[in-house]
Amino acid sequence: MIESDVTEAVPAWKAALVWVERLVLVGLFVFVAYRLGPQLGALTGVGPALGSAPDFSFVSFDGDTIRSLDLRGEVVVLNFWATWCLPCRLEMPSLQSLHEDRANEGVRVLGLATDVGSEKPIRDFLGERDISYSVGRASSSLRREFGGIPGIPTTFIIDPDGVIQHRVVGYFAPPALRAAVARLGTKQIGHGPISGVTP
């Protein structure tokens, strides 16, 4: 007598559950890659340049007019943030530290507050935290020029030629931020002709 293998049919709900788990894992992987990819790119220097930064200007809360054309030749760290944003609060000390350490070496840290309403709460917030880098308001037109700012904080690192090298949405880990700035600060970018090349 030959025994036949009897296979039990998997209930439909179990098969559906397996597919749901797979979709959740794929979604999680995509989310992690989306969030960590820019951080890893900033840390390692891997990734494409994101094109020229738009020409921009704003008036800081100190009354200074900041113009992108005046920033050529410097590495610019441009941070869109808000007082109510917890990740913004967490990364501000590292931005302030970068400003203190590298301002005399051609690195400009700039903040653009997305808060609406009175300036006083923003000024108070900055004063309480001893923020000394230039901060102004992010107008709706300025946000549009930088691609709409999908979330805050959003930080752009712009090289001395005005090219956006990195864009990080969300908290910018200090080691990745420092690595990206250090790499750009040591490059000889676009100032004067390259040997053997006619300008």
C-alpha positions as CSV (number, residue, x, y, z in Angstrom):
1,M,0.0,0.0,0.0
2,I,1.4,3.4,-1.0
3,E,0.9,6.3,1.4
4,S,0.0,9.6,-0.2
5,D,1.3,12.9,1.2
6,V,-1.6,14.9,2.5
7,T,-0.9,18.6,2.6
8,E,-3.0,20.8,4.7
9,A,-4.3,23.9,3.0
10,V,-3.1,27.2,4.7
11,P,-6.1,29.2,5.8
12,A,-6.6,32.3,3.7
13,W,-6.2,34.6,6.7
14,K,-2.8,33.2,7.5
15,A,-1.6,33.7,3.9
16,A,-2.9,37.3,4.0
17,L,-1.1,37.9,7.3
18,V,2.2,36.8,5.7
19,W,1.7,39.2,2.8
20,V,0.8,42.0,5.2
21,E,4.0,41.3,7.2
22,R,6.1,41.4,4.0
23,L,4.5,44.7,2.9
24,V,5.1,46.2,6.4
25,L,8.8,45.2,6.2
26,V,9.2,46.6,2.7
27,G,7.6,49.8,3.8
28,L,9.8,50.0,6.9
29,F,12.9,49.4,4.8
30,V,11.9,52.2,2.3
31,F,11.2,54.6,5.2
32,V,14.5,53.9,6.8
33,A,16.4,54.3,3.5
34,Y,14.5,57.6,2.8
35,R,15.4,58.9,6.3
36,L,18.9,57.6,6.7
37,G,20.1,57.8,3.1
38,P,20.7,61.5,3.2
39,Q,22.5,61.2,6.5
40,L,24.8,58.5,5.2
41,G,25.4,60.5,2.1
42,A,26.4,63.5,4.2
43,L,28.6,61.4,6.4
44,T,30.4,59.6,3.5
45,G,30.2,62.2,0.7
46,V,28.4,59.7,-1.5
47,G,25.5,61.0,-3.6
48,P,24.8,63.4,-6.3
49,A,24.8,67.2,-6.0
50,L,21.2,68.5,-5.9
51,G,21.7,71.4,-8.3
52,S,22.3,75.1,-7.8
53,A,20.7,76.7,-4.8
54,P,18.2,79.4,-5.6
55,D,19.2,83.0,-5.1
56,F,17.7,84.0,-1.8
57,S,17.8,86.8,0.7
58,F,16.2,87.5,4.1
59,V,16.6,90.0,6.9
60,S,17.8,88.4,10.2
61,F,16.3,89.2,13.5
62,D,19.5,91.3,14.2
63,G,18.6,93.5,11.2
64,D,21.3,92.2,8.8
65,T,20.3,91.4,5.2
66,I,21.6,88.0,4.2
67,R,22.0,87.5,0.4
68,S,23.1,84.2,-1.2
69,L,25.2,86.1,-3.7
70,D,27.3,87.5,-0.8
71,L,27.8,83.9,0.5
72,R,29.7,82.6,-2.5
73,G,33.0,81.2,-1.5
74,E,31.6,80.0,1.8
75,V,30.0,76.7,2.9
76,V,26.4,77.5,3.9
77,V,24.4,75.4,6.3
78,L,20.8,76.6,5.8
79,N,18.3,75.2,8.4
80,F,14.5,75.5,8.2
81,W,13.1,75.0,11.7
82,A,10.3,76.0,14.2
83,T,10.2,76.7,17.9
84,W,7.6,74.0,18.5
85,C,9.6,71.3,16.6
86,L,11.3,68.9,19.0
87,P,13.9,67.6,16.5
88,C,14.8,71.2,15.7
89,R,15.4,71.9,19.4
90,L,17.6,68.8,19.6
91,E,19.8,69.8,16.7
92,M,20.2,73.5,17.5
93,P,23.1,73.0,19.9
94,S,25.1,71.2,17.2
95,L,24.4,74.0,14.7
96,Q,25.4,76.6,17.3
97,S,28.6,74.6,18.1
98,L,29.4,74.4,14.3
99,H,28.9,78.1,14.0
100,E,31.2,78.8,17.0
101,D,33.9,76.5,15.7
102,R,33.9,77.3,12.0
103,A,32.5,80.8,11.4
104,N,36.0,82.2,11.0
105,E,36.8,79.4,8.5
106,G,34.2,80.3,5.9
107,V,31.3,78.3,7.2
108,R,28.0,80.2,7.6
109,V,25.2,78.6,9.6
110,L,21.8,80.3,8.9
111,G,18.4,79.6,10.4
112,L,15.0,80.2,8.9
113,A,12.1,80.0,11.3
114,T,8.8,78.7,9.8
115,D,6.7,79.8,12.8
116,V,3.8,82.1,12.1
117,G,2.7,85.0,14.2
118,S,4.7,87.4,16.3
119,E,8.5,87.5,16.2
120,K,8.7,87.8,19.9
121,P,8.4,84.1,20.8
122,I,11.1,83.3,18.2
123,R,13.4,86.0,19.6
124,D,12.8,84.8,23.2
125,F,13.5,81.2,22.1
126,L,16.8,82.1,20.5
127,G,17.8,84.2,23.4
128,E,17.1,81.5,26.0
129,R,19.3,79.1,24.0
130,D,22.1,81.6,23.2
131,I,21.8,81.1,19.5
132,S,24.2,83.6,17.8
133,Y,24.1,82.5,14.2
134,S,21.9,84.5,11.8
135,V,18.3,83.6,12.0
136,G,15.4,85.1,10.0
137,R,11.9,84.1,8.9
138,A,11.2,81.6,6.2
139,S,8.7,83.3,3.9
140,S,6.4,81.1,1.8
141,S,8.2,82.2,-1.4
142,L,11.6,81.2,0.1
143,R,10.2,77.8,1.1
144,R,8.9,77.3,-2.4
145,E,12.2,78.2,-3.9
146,F,13.8,75.4,-1.9
147,G,11.3,72.8,-3.1
148,G,8.5,73.3,-0.7
149,I,10.2,72.1,2.6
150,P,8.4,68.7,3.1
151,G,9.1,68.6,6.8
152,I,11.1,70.4,9.5
153,P,13.8,70.5,10.3
154,T,15.2,70.5,6.8
155,T,18.8,71.4,6.3
156,F,20.7,72.2,3.1
157,I,24.4,72.2,2.8
158,I,25.5,74.5,0.0
159,D,29.1,74.5,-1.3
160,P,31.2,77.6,-2.0
161,D,30.0,77.6,-5.6
162,G,26.3,77.7,-4.6
163,V,25.5,74.1,-5.3
164,I,23.4,72.1,-2.9
165,Q,25.5,69.1,-1.9
166,H,23.1,67.7,0.8
167,R,19.5,68.0,1.9
168,V,18.5,66.3,5.1
169,V,14.8,66.2,6.2
170,G,14.6,65.6,9.9
171,Y,17.2,65.6,12.7
172,F,20.7,66.0,11.2
173,A,23.1,63.9,13.2
174,P,26.1,66.0,14.3
175,P,28.8,63.5,13.0
176,A,27.2,63.6,9.5
177,L,26.8,67.3,9.6
178,R,30.4,67.9,10.6
179,A,31.7,65.4,8.1
180,A,29.8,67.0,5.2
181,V,31.0,70.6,6.2
182,A,34.6,69.5,6.8
183,R,34.7,67.8,3.4
184,L,33.4,70.9,1.6
185,G,35.6,73.2,3.6
186,T,38.7,71.5,2.4
187,K,37.8,71.4,-1.3
188,Q,39.2,73.9,-3.7
189,I,36.0,74.8,-5.5
190,G,35.7,77.1,-8.4
191,H,37.7,80.1,-7.4
192,G,40.2,80.8,-10.1
193,P,41.0,78.7,-13.2
194,I,42.1,75.1,-12.9
195,S,45.5,74.4,-14.2
196,G,45.4,73.7,-17.9
197,V,41.8,74.8,-18.4
198,T,40.9,78.0,-20.1
199,P,38.2,79.9,-18.1
